[in-house]
Each structure stands twice: as structure tokens, then as C-alpha cells.
Amino acid sequence: QVQLVESGGGSVQVGGSLRLSCVASKVTFSNYYMGWFRQAPGKEREGVALISTSGVVTYYADSVKGRATISRDNAKNTVYLQMNSLNTEDTAIYYCAAARNVGSGHLATILRDGTAFSIWGQGTQVTVSA
């Protein structure tokens, strides 16, 4: 069974940084678009960033643009999310997800609704405190 396992979450102070990792198993990783999503308590899930199969194309939500970098290492079946200048609004559970086919829609829409992503990890908590 395909598995995505996130790690790297934790507690950090405002202004700090974290690097999240997500390792995929039992899947041809390089065939999948990968995305990072987050959900804060009482809020809807939010798409944070996505990356194409080769890593050439990336897209970020406005809320993290300029502060986040998504990358992947297909040899290691791993996708990363580097988050800098963290603030309290970044507190959430972060999930990675995989999409075999994202279709031809705009990347903003693909990331916003997340429905193209059929495989999800269990999440990793990120807590940012003042």
C-alpha cells in the first residue's frame, strides 16, 4: 500500500524556520505531482505548495509565497517544504499528498481544491509561538 510519511514538524518561535520532509514508499514517486497542505484548528484545509514530477514547476499559495520553498529528490522518494520567517498563522498540521494526474487546470485551482491529490500522509504538527 502506498504510504506518505511526513516528518520535521515541531515547535518554533516566530521568525524561525522549519524543513518538513515527506517520504513516499510503494509508489513510483517520480510519476507523481507532490503537494503540501495544511489545516489549522477550526479552519479549512489550505494548499501550501505543489511541485511537478520533475521538480521544474512549483506553485505557492499567496500566504507562503516568498517564505516557502518546495523541492523534491526523486532518487530518495522525498519531497521537502522549507518554511522561513514563520508566524503564528503558520501553526497547523501539515500534510503531504501525491497526485498521479493533475489535469490541465490552473495550478492555483489544483492547489486550492486539492482534489487531484489522492494519496495523503498522516500529517506533522507545526506550532509557531510568539
DSSP file with accessible surface (Angstrom, degrees, kcal/mol):
  #  RESIDUE AA STRUCTURE BP1 BP2  ACC     N-H-->O    O-->H-N    N-H-->O    O-->H-N    TCO  KAPPA ALPHA  PHI   PSI    X-CA   Y-CA   Z-CA
    1    1 A Q              0   0  192      0, 0.0    26,-0.1     0, 0.0     2,-0.1   0.000 360.0 360.0 360.0 136.7    0.0    0.0    0.0
    2    2 A V        -     0   0   46     24,-0.1     2,-0.4    22,-0.1    24,-0.2  -0.351 360.0-169.5 -64.5 135.7    1.3    3.4   -0.9
    3    3 A Q  E     -A   25   0A 108     22,-1.8    22,-2.3   116,-0.1     2,-0.4  -0.991  19.1-168.2-132.0 141.3    2.5    5.4    2.0
    4    4 A L  E     -A   24   0A   8     -2,-0.4   118,-0.6   116,-0.4     2,-0.5  -0.999  12.2-170.8-122.1 127.4    3.5    9.0    2.6
    5    5 A V  E     -A   23   0A  65     18,-2.2    18,-2.4    -2,-0.4     2,-0.2  -0.963   5.3-158.4-125.8 116.7    5.2    9.8    5.9
    6    6 A E  E     +A   22   0A   7     -2,-0.5     2,-0.3    16,-0.2    16,-0.2  -0.572  17.0 164.7 -89.7 154.6    5.9   13.3    7.0
    7    7 A S  E     +A   21   0A  62     14,-2.3    14,-2.7    -2,-0.2   117,-0.1  -0.953  40.2  71.7-155.2 169.2    8.5   14.5    9.5
    8    8 A G        +     0   0   36      1,-0.3    11,-0.3    -2,-0.3    14,-0.1   0.344  62.0 131.2 103.1  -6.3   10.2   17.6   10.6
    9    9 A G        +     0   0   27     12,-0.1     2,-0.3     9,-0.1    -1,-0.3  -0.182  23.0 118.9 -70.0 173.1    7.4   19.4   12.4
   10   10 A G  E     -d  126   0B  28    115,-1.0   117,-2.7   114,-0.1     2,-0.4  -0.985  61.1 -49.1 161.3-166.2    7.7   20.8   15.8
   11   11 A S  E     +d  127   0B 102     -2,-0.3     2,-0.3   115,-0.2   117,-0.2  -0.855  52.7 165.6-104.1 135.7    7.6   24.0   17.9
   12   12 A V  E     -d  128   0B  26    115,-2.6   117,-2.4    -2,-0.4     2,-0.2  -0.979  32.7-111.8-146.1 154.1    9.4   27.1   16.8
   13   13 A Q  E >   -d  129   0B 138     -2,-0.3     3,-2.5   115,-0.2   117,-0.2  -0.493  50.9 -77.0 -85.5 158.7    9.3   30.7   17.7
   14   14 A V  T 3  S+     0   0   75    115,-2.2    73,-0.2     1,-0.3    -1,-0.1  -0.259 121.9  27.1 -52.4 133.6    8.1   33.5   15.4
   15   15 A G  T 3  S+     0   0   50     71,-3.5    70,-0.6     1,-0.3    -1,-0.3   0.274  98.9 119.2  93.4 -10.2   10.7   34.3   12.8
   16   16 A G    <   -     0   0   20     -3,-2.5    70,-2.4    70,-0.3     2,-0.3  -0.070  54.4-126.5 -80.9-175.0   12.1   30.8   12.9
   17   17 A S        -     0   0   59     67,-0.2     2,-0.3    68,-0.2    67,-0.2  -0.926  17.5-173.8-133.8 155.3   12.4   28.1   10.2
   18   18 A L  E     - B   0  83A  32     65,-2.2    65,-3.2    -2,-0.3     2,-0.5  -0.988  14.2-148.8-144.4 151.7   11.5   24.5    9.7
   19   19 A R  E     - B   0  82A 126     -2,-0.3     2,-0.3   -11,-0.3    63,-0.2  -0.966  16.5-160.7-122.5 115.1   12.1   22.0    7.0
   20   20 A L  E     - B   0  81A   1     61,-3.0    61,-2.3    -2,-0.5     2,-0.3  -0.700   5.5-163.4 -92.9 145.5    9.4   19.4    6.5
   21   21 A S  E     -AB   7  80A  24    -14,-2.7   -14,-2.3    -2,-0.3     2,-0.4  -0.932   8.3-167.6-126.4 152.2   10.1   16.1    4.7
   22   22 A a  E     -AB   6  79A   0     57,-1.8    57,-2.2    -2,-0.3     2,-0.5  -0.953   6.9-161.6-142.3 118.4    7.8   13.5    3.2
   23   23 A V  E     -AB   5  78A  69    -18,-2.4   -18,-2.2    -2,-0.4     2,-0.4  -0.875   7.7-153.2-104.2 131.9    9.0   10.1    2.2
   24   24 A A  E     -A    4   0A   3     53,-2.9     2,-0.3    -2,-0.5   -20,-0.2  -0.799  11.9-173.6-103.6 143.8    7.0    8.0   -0.2
   25   25 A S  E     +A    3   0A  38    -22,-2.3   -22,-1.8    -2,-0.4     3,-0.1  -0.956  61.3  19.6-134.4 155.5    7.0    4.3   -0.4
   26   26 A K  S    S+     0   0  152     -2,-0.3     2,-0.3   -24,-0.2    -1,-0.1   0.856 103.3  94.7  58.4  38.8    5.5    1.6   -2.7
   27   27 A V  S    S-     0   0   26     -3,-0.1     2,-1.7   -25,-0.1    -1,-0.2  -0.986  86.6-111.4-153.3 148.1    5.0    4.2   -5.4
   28   28 A T    >   -     0   0   85     -2,-0.3     3,-2.4     1,-0.2     4,-0.2  -0.673  40.5-168.3 -80.0  89.5    6.8    5.3   -8.5
   29   29 A F  G >  S+     0   0    3     -2,-1.7     3,-2.2     1,-0.3    -1,-0.2   0.830  75.9  61.9 -55.0 -39.7    7.5    8.7   -6.9
   30   30 A S  G 3  S+     0   0   54      1,-0.3    -1,-0.3    44,-0.2    44,-0.1   0.596  96.0  62.7 -68.9  -8.2    8.7   10.4  -10.0
   31   31 A N  G <  S+     0   0   61     -3,-2.4     2,-0.4     2,-0.1    -1,-0.3   0.472  94.1  81.0 -89.7  -3.5    5.4    9.9  -11.7
   32   32 A Y  S <  S-     0   0   38     -3,-2.2     2,-0.2    -4,-0.2    68,-0.2  -0.881  71.3-135.8-114.8 134.2    3.5   12.0   -9.1
   33   33 A Y  E     -E   99   0B  53     66,-2.7    66,-2.8    -2,-0.4     2,-0.4  -0.582  33.1-147.7 -65.6 146.1    3.0   15.7   -8.6
   34   34 A M  E     -EF  98  51B   1     17,-2.1    17,-2.6    -2,-0.2     2,-0.3  -0.936  17.1-176.2-123.3 145.7    3.5   16.3   -4.9
   35   35 A G  E     -EF  97  50B   0     62,-2.7    62,-2.3    -2,-0.4     2,-0.4  -0.951  19.7-141.6-137.5 157.5    1.8   18.9   -2.7
   36   36 A W  E     +EF  96  49B   0     13,-3.0    12,-3.1    -2,-0.3    13,-1.7  -0.984  25.1 175.6-116.9 133.9    1.9   20.3    0.8
   37   37 A F  E     -EF  95  47B   0     58,-3.1    58,-3.0    -2,-0.4     2,-0.3  -0.856   9.3-160.1-128.9 163.2   -1.3   21.2    2.5
   38   38 A R  E     -EF  94  46B  14      8,-2.5     8,-3.3    -2,-0.3     2,-0.4  -0.989   7.4-161.9-145.5 155.1   -2.1   22.4    6.0
   39   39 A Q  E     -E   93   0B  81     54,-2.1    54,-2.4    -2,-0.3     6,-0.2  -0.953   7.9-161.1-140.5 120.5   -5.1   22.6    8.3
   40   40 A A    >   -     0   0   19      4,-0.4     3,-2.4    -2,-0.4    52,-0.1  -0.621  44.5 -77.3 -93.1 156.9   -5.3   24.8   11.3
   41   41 A P  T 3  S+     0   0  116      0, 0.0    -1,-0.1     0, 0.0     3,-0.1  -0.279 117.6   4.9 -55.7 129.1   -7.8   24.2   14.1
   42   42 A G  T 3  S+     0   0   93      1,-0.2     2,-0.3    -3,-0.1    -3,-0.0   0.530 113.4 102.1  76.5   4.6  -11.2   25.4   13.1
   43   43 A K  S <  S-     0   0  129     -3,-2.4    -1,-0.2     1,-0.0     2,-0.1  -0.827  74.5-103.2-120.2 161.0  -10.1   26.3    9.6
   44   44 A E        -     0   0  175     -2,-0.3    -4,-0.4     1,-0.1    -6,-0.1  -0.383  50.2 -85.6 -74.7 157.4  -10.4   24.6    6.2
   45   45 A R        -     0   0   98     -6,-0.2     2,-0.4    -2,-0.1    -6,-0.2  -0.369  46.3-155.3 -61.4 141.6   -7.6   22.8    4.6
   46   46 A E  E     -F   38   0B  67     -8,-3.3    -8,-2.5    -3,-0.1     2,-0.4  -0.979  14.1-128.5-125.4 130.6   -5.3   25.1    2.7
   47   47 A G  E     +F   37   0B   7     -2,-0.4   -10,-0.3   -10,-0.2     3,-0.1  -0.637  26.9 178.9 -73.9 131.5   -3.0   24.2   -0.2
   48   48 A V  E     -     0   0B   0    -12,-3.1    13,-2.7     1,-0.4     2,-0.3   0.858  55.2 -23.6-101.7 -49.5    0.5   25.5    0.5
   49   49 A A  E     -FG  36  60B   0    -13,-1.7   -13,-3.0    11,-0.2    -1,-0.4  -0.988  49.7-159.8-162.3 154.1    2.7   24.4   -2.4
   50   50 A L  E     -FG  35  59B   0      9,-2.2     9,-1.9    -2,-0.3     2,-0.4  -0.962   4.3-160.0-138.8 160.7    3.0   21.9   -5.2
   51   51 A I  E     -FG  34  58B   3    -17,-2.6   -17,-2.1    -2,-0.3     7,-0.2  -0.998  21.0-118.4-142.4 140.9    5.8   20.6   -7.4
   52   52 A S        -     0   0    6      5,-2.7     3,-0.5    -2,-0.4   -20,-0.1  -0.159  39.3 -94.6 -73.2 172.7    5.7   18.9  -10.7
   53   53 A T  S    S+     0   0   48      1,-0.3   -21,-0.2   -22,-0.1    -1,-0.1   0.870 126.5  37.5 -58.6 -37.9    7.1   15.4  -11.3
   54   54 A S  S    S-     0   0   76    -23,-0.1    -1,-0.3    20,-0.0    20,-0.1   0.622 109.9-118.8 -89.0 -15.2   10.5   16.6  -12.4
   55   55 A G  S    S+     0   0   27     -3,-0.5    -2,-0.1     2,-0.2    17,-0.1   0.395  85.1 112.3  92.4  -2.9   10.6   19.5   -9.9
   56   56 A V  S    S+     0   0  121      1,-0.1     2,-0.5    -5,-0.1    -3,-0.0   0.882  70.0  54.8 -71.5 -37.8   10.8   22.1  -12.7
   57   57 A V        +     0   0   58      2,-0.0    -5,-2.7     0, 0.0     2,-0.3  -0.840  64.5 168.3-104.2 130.1    7.4   23.6  -11.9
   58   58 A T  E     -G   51   0B  55     -2,-0.5     2,-0.3    -7,-0.2    -7,-0.2  -0.944  11.3-169.1-132.9 157.4    6.4   24.9   -8.5
   59   59 A Y  E     -G   50   0B  58     -9,-1.9    -9,-2.2    -2,-0.3     2,-0.4  -0.988   5.1-162.2-148.6 141.6    3.5   26.9   -7.2
   60   60 A Y  E     -G   49   0B  38     -2,-0.3   -11,-0.2   -11,-0.2     2,-0.1  -0.933  23.7-113.5-127.5 147.0    2.8   28.5   -3.9
   61   61 A A    >>  -     0   0   16    -13,-2.7     3,-1.7    -2,-0.4     4,-1.3  -0.438  34.7-116.4 -67.9 150.3   -0.1   29.9   -2.1
   62   62 A D  T 34 S+     0   0  130      1,-0.3     3,-0.2     2,-0.2    -1,-0.1   0.835 112.1  66.6 -57.8 -32.1    0.0   33.6   -1.6
   63   63 A S  T 34 S+     0   0   48      1,-0.2    -1,-0.3     3,-0.0   -15,-0.1   0.699 115.5  25.0 -66.5 -20.1    0.1   33.1    2.2
   64   64 A V  T X> S+     0   0    0     -3,-1.7     3,-2.7   -16,-0.2     4,-1.4   0.434  85.4 131.9-122.2  -2.1    3.6   31.5    2.0
   65   65 A K  T 3< S+     0   0  108     -4,-1.3     4,-0.1     1,-0.3   -16,-0.0  -0.262  80.5  15.8 -58.6 131.8    5.0   32.9   -1.2
   66   66 A G  T 34 S+     0   0   82      2,-0.4    -1,-0.3     1,-0.0     3,-0.1   0.244 124.6  61.7  88.6 -13.7    8.5   34.2   -0.6
   67   67 A R  T <4 S+     0   0   43     -3,-2.7    17,-2.8     1,-0.1     2,-0.3   0.537  96.0  60.4-116.0 -13.6    8.8   32.3    2.6
   68   68 A A  E  <  -C   83   0A   6     -4,-1.4    -2,-0.4    15,-0.2     2,-0.4  -0.892  53.7-169.2-122.5 148.3    8.4   28.7    1.5
   69   69 A T  E     -C   82   0A  75     13,-2.2    13,-3.0    -2,-0.3     2,-0.4  -0.977   6.8-161.7-135.8 121.9   10.4   26.5   -0.9
   70   70 A I  E     +C   81   0A   6     -2,-0.4     2,-0.3    11,-0.2    11,-0.2  -0.840  21.5 160.5-100.0 139.5    9.1   23.1   -2.1
   71   71 A S  E     -C   80   0A  47      9,-1.7     9,-3.2    -2,-0.4     2,-0.3  -0.946  20.0-151.9-149.1 168.0   11.7   20.7   -3.6
   72   72 A R  E     -C   79   0A  32     -2,-0.3     2,-0.5     7,-0.3     7,-0.2  -0.992  12.6-154.9-146.2 153.8   12.0   17.1   -4.3
   73   73 A D  E > > -C   78   0A  50      5,-3.1     5,-1.9    -2,-0.3     3,-1.1  -0.919   9.9-171.3-127.5 100.0   14.6   14.4   -4.6
   74   74 A N  G > 5S+     0   0   54     -2,-0.5     3,-0.6     1,-0.3   -44,-0.2   0.778  84.7  60.9 -67.3 -24.9   13.3   11.6   -6.8
   75   75 A A  G 3 5S+     0   0   95      1,-0.2    -1,-0.3    -3,-0.1   -46,-0.0   0.779 113.2  37.5 -70.0 -25.3   16.2    9.4   -6.0
   76   76 A K  G < 5S-     0   0  135     -3,-1.1    -1,-0.2     2,-0.2    -2,-0.2   0.305 105.6-125.3-106.5   5.4   15.2    9.5   -2.4
   77   77 A N  T < 5 +     0   0   51     -3,-0.6   -53,-2.9    -4,-0.4     2,-0.4   0.875  68.6 132.6  53.5  40.0   11.4    9.4   -2.9
   78   78 A T  E   < -BC  23  73A   9     -5,-1.9    -5,-3.1   -55,-0.2     2,-0.4  -0.963  43.7-166.1-132.0 138.9   11.2   12.6   -0.8
   79   79 A V  E     -BC  22  72A   0    -57,-2.2   -57,-1.8    -2,-0.4     2,-0.3  -0.940  16.6-158.4-118.9 145.0    9.6   16.0   -1.1
   80   80 A Y  E     -BC  21  71A  28     -9,-3.2    -9,-1.7    -2,-0.4     2,-0.4  -0.865  14.1-160.9-122.4 155.2   10.6   18.9    1.2
   81   81 A L  E     -BC  20  70A   0    -61,-2.3   -61,-3.0    -2,-0.3     2,-0.6  -0.926   9.5-164.4-135.3 109.4    9.0   22.1    2.3
   82   82 A Q  E     -BC  19  69A  59    -13,-3.0   -13,-2.2    -2,-0.4     2,-0.5  -0.855   9.7-170.1 -92.1 123.8   11.3   24.7    3.7
   83   83 A M  E     +BC  18  68A   4    -65,-3.2   -65,-2.2    -2,-0.6     2,-0.3  -0.973   6.1 179.5-120.0 124.9    9.5   27.4    5.6
   84   84 A N        +     0   0   59    -17,-2.8   -67,-0.2    -2,-0.5   -68,-0.2  -0.738  59.8  26.6-117.6 167.6   11.2   30.6    6.8
   85   85 A S  S    S-     0   0   74    -70,-0.6    -1,-0.2    -2,-0.3   -68,-0.2   0.899  82.7-163.8  47.8  48.7   10.0   33.6    8.7
   86   86 A L        -     0   0    3    -70,-2.4   -71,-3.5    -3,-0.2     2,-0.3  -0.300   9.7-170.7 -65.7 144.7    7.3   31.6   10.4
   87   87 A N    >   -     0   0   53    -73,-0.2     3,-2.3   -72,-0.1     4,-0.2  -0.829  41.0 -94.3-128.7 173.4    4.5   33.4   12.1
   88   88 A T  G >  S+     0   0   73      1,-0.3     3,-1.6    -2,-0.3    40,-0.3   0.786 119.6  65.3 -62.5 -26.2    1.7   32.2   14.4
   89   89 A E  G 3  S+     0   0  143      1,-0.3    -1,-0.3   -49,-0.0   -49,-0.1   0.592  89.7  67.5 -73.1  -8.4   -0.7   31.9   11.4
   90   90 A D  G <  S+     0   0    1     -3,-2.3     2,-0.3     2,-0.0    -1,-0.3   0.514  71.3 118.1 -84.8  -6.0    1.5   29.1   10.1
   91   91 A T    <   +     0   0   34     -3,-1.6     2,-0.3    -4,-0.2    36,-0.2  -0.465  43.9 105.0 -63.6 122.5    0.5   26.9   13.0
   92   92 A A  E    S- H   0 126B   1     34,-2.0    34,-2.8    -2,-0.3     2,-0.5  -0.965  76.7 -80.0-177.4 170.9   -1.2   23.9   11.6
   93   93 A I  E     -EH  39 125B  56    -54,-2.4   -54,-2.1    -2,-0.3     2,-0.5  -0.859  47.7-146.9 -88.6 129.4   -1.0   20.2   10.8
   94   94 A Y  E     -EH  38 124B   2     30,-3.1    30,-2.0    -2,-0.5     2,-0.4  -0.872  16.0-171.8-104.5 130.7    1.0   19.9    7.6
   95   95 A Y  E     -E   37   0B  52    -58,-3.0   -58,-3.1    -2,-0.5     2,-0.3  -0.929  13.4-148.1-119.7 141.2    0.2   17.1    5.1
   96   96 A a  E     -E   36   0B   0     -2,-0.4    25,-2.4   -60,-0.2     2,-0.3  -0.791  21.5-175.0-101.2 155.8    2.0   16.0    2.0
   97   97 A A  E     -EI  35 120B   0    -62,-2.3   -62,-2.7    -2,-0.3     2,-0.4  -0.985  15.8-139.1-149.0 155.4    0.0   14.5   -0.8
   98   98 A A  E     -EI  34 119B   3     21,-2.4    21,-1.7    -2,-0.3    20,-1.4  -0.939   9.4-167.7-122.7 140.8    0.5   12.9   -4.2
   99   99 A A  E     -E   33   0B   0    -66,-2.8   -66,-2.7    -2,-0.4     3,-0.2  -0.988  10.6-165.6-129.3 123.3   -1.3   13.3   -7.4
  100  100 A R  S    S+     0   0  133     -2,-0.4     2,-0.4    16,-0.3    -1,-0.1   0.865  86.9  13.3 -73.1 -34.6   -0.8   11.0  -10.4
  101  101 A N        -     0   0  126     15,-0.4    -1,-0.3     1,-0.1   -69,-0.0  -0.958  56.5-178.1-146.6 119.5   -2.5   13.3  -12.8
  102  102 A V    >   -     0   0   19     -2,-0.4     3,-0.5     1,-0.3    14,-0.1   0.470  37.7-140.3 -96.9  -3.1   -3.4   17.0  -12.1
  103  103 A G  T 3   -     0   0   48      1,-0.2    -1,-0.3    13,-0.1     7,-0.0  -0.321  36.5 -63.5  75.8-160.3   -5.1   17.6  -15.4
  104  104 A S  T 3  S+     0   0  129     -2,-0.0    -1,-0.2     2,-0.0     3,-0.1   0.207  88.9 119.8-115.8  14.2   -4.7   20.9  -17.3
  105  105 A G  S <  S-     0   0   45     -3,-0.5     2,-0.1     1,-0.2    -3,-0.0  -0.155  76.2 -73.4 -75.2 174.2   -6.2   23.4  -15.0
  106  106 A H    >>  -     0   0  122      1,-0.1     4,-2.3     4,-0.0     3,-0.5  -0.420  39.4-125.8 -67.8 142.0   -4.5   26.3  -13.5
  107  107 A L  H 3> S+     0   0   41      1,-0.3     4,-2.6     2,-0.2     5,-0.3   0.833 109.7  59.6 -60.0 -33.5   -2.0   25.4  -10.8
  108  108 A A  H 3> S+     0   0   20      1,-0.2     4,-2.4     2,-0.2    -1,-0.3   0.917 108.7  43.7 -60.9 -42.2   -3.8   27.8   -8.4
  109  109 A T  H <> S+     0   0   56     -3,-0.5     4,-2.5     2,-0.2     5,-0.4   0.910 111.8  53.0 -69.0 -43.7   -7.0   25.9   -8.7
  110  110 A I  H  X S+     0   0   10     -4,-2.3     4,-1.5     1,-0.2     6,-0.4   0.915 115.4  41.1 -58.0 -43.7   -5.3   22.5   -8.5
  111  111 A L  H  < S+     0   0    5     -4,-2.6    -2,-0.2    -5,-0.2    -1,-0.2   0.900 113.3  53.6 -73.2 -38.6   -3.6   23.5   -5.2
  112  112 A R  H  < S+     0   0  167     -4,-2.4   -65,-0.2    -5,-0.3    -2,-0.2   0.930 118.6  30.9 -66.1 -46.1   -6.6   25.3   -3.8
  113  113 A D  H  < S-     0   0   69     -4,-2.5    -1,-0.2    -5,-0.1    -2,-0.2   0.772  83.1-160.3 -91.7 -21.1   -9.1   22.4   -4.1
  114  114 A G    ><  +     0   0    1     -4,-1.5     3,-1.5    -5,-0.4    -3,-0.1   0.499  48.4 127.9  67.7   2.0   -6.7   19.6   -3.7
  115  115 A T  T 3   +     0   0  116      1,-0.3    -1,-0.1    -5,-0.1    -4,-0.1   0.720  62.6  64.9 -70.9 -19.3   -9.0   17.0   -5.3
  116  116 A A  T 3  S+     0   0   29     -6,-0.4     2,-0.7   -14,-0.1   -15,-0.4   0.714  84.8  87.5 -71.6 -17.1   -6.4   15.8   -7.7
  117  117 A F    <   +     0   0    6     -3,-1.5   -18,-0.3    -7,-0.2    -1,-0.0  -0.732  48.3 167.6 -90.9 113.8   -4.3   14.5   -4.8
  118  118 A S        +     0   0   89    -20,-1.4     2,-0.5    -2,-0.7   -19,-0.2   0.562  58.1  63.2-104.6 -12.2   -5.4   11.0   -4.0
  119  119 A I  E     -I   98   0B  28    -21,-1.7   -21,-2.4  -116,-0.0     2,-0.4  -0.973  64.9-178.0-120.5 129.0   -2.7    9.9   -1.6
  120  120 A W  E     -I   97   0B  80     -2,-0.5  -116,-0.4   -23,-0.2   -23,-0.2  -0.937  19.3-134.4-129.5 146.5   -2.2   11.6    1.7
  121  121 A G        -     0   0   11    -25,-2.4  -116,-0.2    -2,-0.4     3,-0.1  -0.270  33.0-106.5 -84.7-179.3    0.2   11.4    4.6
  122  122 A Q        -     0   0  114   -118,-0.6  -117,-0.1     1,-0.2   -27,-0.1   0.608  61.8-118.5 -88.6 -12.4   -0.8   11.4    8.3
  123  123 A G        -     0   0   12    -27,-0.1     2,-0.4   -30,-0.1   -28,-0.2   0.061  13.5-122.0  97.2 155.4    0.4   14.9    8.9
  124  124 A T  E     - H   0  94B  22    -30,-2.0   -30,-3.1  -117,-0.1     2,-0.3  -0.999  26.7-120.7-137.3 134.7    3.0   16.6   11.1
  125  125 A Q  E     - H   0  93B  85     -2,-0.4  -115,-1.0   -32,-0.2     2,-0.5  -0.586  22.7-170.8 -80.7 133.1    2.3   19.3   13.6
  126  126 A V  E     -dH  10  92B   3    -34,-2.8   -34,-2.0    -2,-0.3     2,-0.5  -0.992   5.1-175.4-120.2 123.8    3.9   22.7   13.2
  127  127 A T  E     -d   11   0B  50   -117,-2.7  -115,-2.6    -2,-0.5     2,-0.5  -0.984   5.0-168.6-123.8 122.9    3.4   25.1   16.1
  128  128 A V  E     -d   12   0B   6     -2,-0.5     2,-0.3   -40,-0.3  -115,-0.2  -0.948  10.6-172.9-112.8 124.2    4.7   28.7   16.0
  129  129 A S  E      d   13   0B  55   -117,-2.4  -115,-2.2    -2,-0.5    -2,-0.0  -0.878 360.0 360.0-121.3 151.1    4.7   30.7   19.2
  130  130 A A              0   0  113     -2,-0.3   -43,-0.0  -117,-0.2    -1,-0.0  -0.340 360.0 360.0 -77.6 360.0    5.4   34.3   19.9
